[in-house]
Amino acid sequence: MDYFIIAIATLSGLYFHWWLYVRIKRWSNRDLALSFVEHEHPEQQLKQDYMLKQLELAQQQKVAHKQLPKWLEQAAHAFDQQQRNS
């Protein structure tokens, strides 16, 4: 019975740490994507939505975590270019 309690406590702790790691990683990636939206941008909400969609696209394409900032920066630049050309 003692081993069962130890196993349950250990597995619960490992699961909680994994869950916390995943949540923090999601939050930091979301904050990174939204950091490319200027507060005074005329179409701020539109760019926020665009950047969050680009983050989803990057996750689907399995962009490496080290390459994500540059990838999102290029997406933000593409959005700005598209808005200027419109």
N, C-alpha and C positions, 0 to 999 in steps of 0.2 A: 504494500500500500504506500509506503514511503517513496518508493521509486516512481510510482504512478503520479503522486503529487509533485515530485520534483520534475518529472517529464512534462506534465501539464503546465507548470509554472514556467519552465524553460521555453517550451513551444509558444506559450502566450507572449512571453517577453520578446522572443525572436520575431513573431508575427507583428507585434506592436511596433518594433523598431523598423521593420521593413515597411509597414504601412506609413509611418511617420516620414521615412526617407522618401518614399514615392510622393507623398503630399508636398513636402518641401521642394522637391525637384519640380513638380508641376507649378507650384507657386512662383518659384524663381524663374522658370521659363516664361510664364505668363507676364511677370514683371519685366523681364528682358524684352519681350515683344512690345509691350506697351511703353517702354522707355523710348522707343523711336517715334512716339507721337508727341509733337510739340503741344504745349498747353494753349498757345495762341493760334494754333492751326485753324484756318477758317472752316474746315470740314473735319473737325476733331473726331466726332462720333463715327463718321464714315471711315476715317483712317484707323480708328481703334478696331472696328469690325474687320477691316481688311487685314490688319496685322494679326488678329486672333485667328483668322482663316489661314493666313500664311503659316502661323505656328502649327496649326493642325496639319497642313500640307507637309511641313517639314517633318513632323512626327510620322506621317504616313510614308514619307520617302526615307525615313530612318536616317536623317541627317545627324552626323556625329555631334556630340555635345560641344566639342571644341570648335566645330565649324558653324554652330548655330548662330552666334552673334554676327558673323560676317554674312551669313545667308539671310538673316532678318534685316540687316542693314541694306543689303542689295534690294530686298523686297520693298523696304521703305523708300529707297531711292526711286525704284520703278514706279511706285504709287505717285510720288511727287512729280516725276516726269509725265506720267499719264494725266495728272491734273493740270499741269501747265499746258499740255497739248490740247486739252479739251476746250 
